[in-house]
Amino acid sequence: MTPNFDNDEPLNALLSYLNERGTETYEELHRMITMLCEARGCNPDAEELADKTLDIVARRIQKGLQIVPLTPFIYGVARNVIRDYWDSRKRKKTESLIEDVAVEPNNTRDREQWDDCLERCLKELSPDCQYLIREFYRENKQAKSDHRKALARQLGITVNALVIRAFKIRRNLEPCVRRCVDGTI
């Protein structure tokens, strides 16, 4: 496996730190970290995560950090890289669920009915929930991200907590809108 470094200095620092068996030890460590990542369900990104782990360790060594014993330190870094990987995947999954849950109508007549039903169902929510959900979906693209960060600060919560709250509100709001559009309420 060839490491993916921007330049060779961190790699050379790590190989030097590993002494005379540098390349062999590097490859062995890479295999072990890849296996750890695979065991933690990080397929197909296991090798990339192993590269990232060894890149972090190499940069620390390049900066002069003396790491003894090395192997437990590397496994600690690998565990952090894996945790960050799963945290990132959870955030992406939650955000995509929120964005993709609703099915909006295609034609104008259906759109008007859908809008009427949405307003009707929104009125059944508490004022706080109405405010949060309206504000959460107010902006588009980069403005949306910036607006959500500001909204989270305003409410005194993290962006992740805001996303979760909006998802829960939307999850409860959608069946009401669907029943209304179908004429069952």
C-alpha positions as CSV (number, residue, x, y, z in Angstrom):
1,M,0.0,0.0,0.0
2,T,1.4,3.4,-1.0
3,P,0.7,6.1,1.5
4,N,-1.1,9.2,0.2
5,F,0.9,12.1,1.6
6,D,1.0,15.6,0.1
7,N,4.8,15.5,0.4
8,D,7.3,12.9,1.5
9,E,8.5,14.6,4.7
10,P,5.9,13.1,7.1
11,L,6.3,9.7,5.6
12,N,10.1,9.9,5.8
13,A,9.8,11.0,9.5
14,L,7.5,8.0,10.3
15,L,9.8,5.5,8.4
16,S,12.8,6.9,10.2
17,Y,11.0,6.6,13.5
18,L,10.3,2.9,12.7
19,N,14.0,2.3,12.2
20,E,15.6,-0.2,9.9
21,R,12.4,-2.2,9.2
22,G,10.5,1.0,8.4
23,T,8.8,0.0,5.2
24,E,7.9,-3.5,6.4
25,T,6.7,-2.2,9.7
26,Y,4.7,0.5,8.0
27,E,3.0,-2.0,5.7
28,E,2.3,-4.3,8.7
29,L,0.7,-1.4,10.6
30,H,-1.3,-0.4,7.6
31,R,-2.7,-3.9,7.3
32,M,-3.5,-4.1,11.0
33,I,-5.3,-0.7,10.9
34,T,-7.2,-1.7,7.7
35,M,-8.3,-4.9,9.5
36,L,-9.4,-2.9,12.5
37,C,-11.4,-0.6,10.3
38,E,-13.0,-3.5,8.5
39,A,-13.9,-5.1,11.8
40,R,-15.6,-1.9,12.8
41,G,-17.7,-1.9,9.6
42,C,-15.9,0.8,7.7
43,N,-15.9,-1.0,4.4
44,P,-15.1,0.1,1.6
45,D,-13.2,3.0,3.3
46,A,-11.0,0.9,5.5
47,E,-7.7,1.5,3.5
48,E,-8.4,5.2,3.2
49,L,-8.9,5.4,7.0
50,A,-5.7,3.5,7.6
51,D,-3.9,6.0,5.3
52,K,-5.5,8.9,7.3
53,T,-4.4,7.3,10.6
54,L,-0.8,6.8,9.6
55,D,-0.8,10.3,8.0
56,I,-1.8,11.8,11.4
57,V,0.8,9.8,13.2
58,A,3.5,10.7,10.7
59,R,2.7,14.4,10.9
60,R,2.9,14.3,14.7
61,I,6.3,12.5,14.5
62,Q,7.5,15.1,12.0
63,K,6.7,17.8,14.5
64,G,8.9,16.1,17.0
65,L,6.5,14.2,19.2
66,Q,8.2,11.2,20.8
67,I,5.7,8.4,20.9
68,V,6.6,5.4,23.2
69,P,5.1,2.9,22.8
70,L,4.1,3.6,19.2
71,T,1.6,0.8,18.4
72,P,-0.9,1.6,21.2
73,F,-0.7,5.3,20.2
74,I,-1.4,4.4,16.5
75,Y,-4.4,2.2,17.5
76,G,-5.7,5.1,19.6
77,V,-5.5,7.4,16.6
78,A,-7.2,4.8,14.5
79,R,-10.1,4.5,17.0
80,N,-10.5,8.3,16.8
81,V,-10.5,8.3,13.0
82,I,-13.1,5.5,13.0
83,R,-15.3,7.4,15.5
84,D,-15.1,10.5,13.4
85,Y,-15.9,8.5,10.3
86,W,-19.1,7.1,11.9
87,D,-20.1,10.5,13.3
88,S,-19.7,12.0,9.8
89,R,-21.8,9.2,8.3
90,K,-24.6,9.6,10.9
91,R,-24.8,13.4,10.3
92,K,-25.0,12.9,6.5
93,K,-27.7,10.2,6.9
94,T,-29.8,12.4,9.2
95,E,-29.5,15.4,6.9
96,S,-30.4,13.4,3.9
97,L,-33.4,11.9,5.7
98,I,-34.7,15.3,6.6
99,E,-34.2,16.6,3.0
100,D,-35.8,13.6,1.3
101,V,-38.7,12.6,3.4
102,A,-41.5,14.8,2.0
103,V,-43.0,14.1,-1.4
104,E,-44.2,17.4,-2.8
105,P,-46.8,17.5,-5.6
106,N,-46.0,18.1,-9.3
107,N,-48.8,20.2,-10.6
108,T,-50.2,23.6,-9.4
109,R,-53.6,22.2,-8.2
110,D,-52.0,19.5,-6.1
111,R,-49.4,22.0,-4.9
112,E,-52.1,24.4,-3.6
113,Q,-53.8,21.5,-1.8
114,W,-50.5,20.4,-0.4
115,D,-49.8,23.9,0.9
116,D,-53.2,24.2,2.4
117,C,-52.8,20.9,4.2
118,L,-49.3,21.8,5.4
119,E,-50.6,25.1,6.9
120,R,-53.5,23.2,8.5
121,C,-51.2,20.6,10.1
122,L,-48.7,23.3,11.1
123,K,-51.4,25.0,13.1
124,E,-51.8,21.8,15.1
125,L,-48.2,22.2,16.4
126,S,-47.1,24.2,19.3
127,P,-45.9,27.8,18.5
128,D,-42.3,26.8,19.3
129,C,-42.4,23.8,16.9
130,Q,-44.1,25.9,14.2
131,Y,-41.3,28.5,14.5
132,L,-38.5,26.0,14.5
133,I,-39.7,24.0,11.4
134,R,-40.5,27.2,9.4
135,E,-37.1,28.7,10.2
136,F,-35.3,25.4,9.6
137,Y,-36.5,25.1,6.0
138,R,-36.5,28.8,5.2
139,E,-33.2,29.2,3.2
140,N,-31.5,27.3,0.3
141,K,-27.9,26.1,-0.3
142,Q,-25.1,27.8,1.7
143,A,-27.6,30.4,3.1
144,K,-29.5,27.4,4.6
145,S,-26.4,26.2,6.4
146,D,-25.5,29.6,7.7
147,H,-29.2,30.2,8.7
148,R,-29.4,26.9,10.6
149,K,-26.2,27.7,12.5
150,A,-27.6,31.0,13.5
151,L,-30.9,29.5,14.5
152,A,-29.2,26.9,16.6
153,R,-27.2,29.7,18.4
154,Q,-30.4,31.6,18.9
155,L,-32.1,28.6,20.5
156,G,-29.0,27.8,22.5
157,I,-28.5,24.3,21.0
158,T,-26.1,22.7,18.7
159,V,-26.7,22.3,15.0
160,N,-27.0,18.6,15.4
161,A,-29.7,19.0,18.1
162,L,-31.5,21.4,15.8
163,V,-31.4,18.9,13.0
164,I,-32.8,16.2,15.2
165,R,-35.6,18.4,16.6
166,A,-36.6,19.4,13.0
167,F,-36.5,15.8,11.9
168,K,-38.8,14.8,14.8
169,I,-41.2,17.6,14.1
170,R,-41.3,16.8,10.4
171,R,-41.7,13.1,11.1
172,N,-44.9,13.9,13.1
173,L,-46.0,16.6,10.6
174,E,-45.8,14.5,7.4
175,P,-48.5,11.9,8.2
176,C,-50.9,14.7,9.0
177,V,-50.2,16.4,5.6
178,R,-50.5,13.0,3.8
179,R,-53.8,12.3,5.5
180,C,-55.1,15.8,4.7
181,V,-54.0,15.5,1.0
182,D,-55.7,12.0,0.8
183,G,-58.8,13.5,2.3
184,T,-58.8,11.2,5.3
185,I,-58.8,14.1,7.8
